[in-house]
Amino acid sequence: MQHESGRIAPSPRSVSVPIKLTINGESHEFDLPPFVTLLDLLRNHLKLSGTKKGCDHGQCGACTVLIDGVRMNSCLKLAVSVQNAEITTIEGLGTPENMHPMQKAFVEHDAYQCGYCTPGQICSAVGMLMEGHAHSREDIRELMSGNLCRCGAYTNIADAIEQVMGTDAAKVWKEAAE
């Protein structure tokens, strides 16, 4: 593309913007094109592979992360749009040695089969409990309906969430979100 001054203007694809993010409690700075999604930043630039790319259209929930405690599909969020937010991925919830209560419940209830959707399911479940709208198994089923499991582990997923829903940890998360 030629500018009226005779110089060749950079193509929009070559433009980078400074992006500052806090991910799993750590600050990061990037110079990236403005169209990079949060999902691609997490996977390709930070090598946080727990957040999965499923449909890349916001329909499956495999890419769910917490943004300021609210569950979001990271494939639908541009990285530049979440500056100054606290982003938590599955890696930021817990470790194998020190699991988050929701991660423990998923293991105890065998709430996964292939495991591909599990990180998004867990992040969504934590966010759902922080929202405080789930009071029954029916609520869980409705509020988790944006997270698909091709293996059909829904019963075990609901069992795991129900186990955590009644604990003090769930009450603490809800209060922290308020």
PyMOL commands that set and color helices and strands:
alter all, ss='L'
color gray80, all
select helices_A, chain A and resi 12-14+38-45+74-76+79-82+90-93+101-108+118-131+137-143+154-165+168-177
alter helices_A, ss='H'
color red, helices_A
select strands_A, chain A and resi 17-23+26-32+64-67+70-73+86-88
alter strands_A, ss='S'
color yellow, strands_A
deselect
rebuild
show_as cartoon
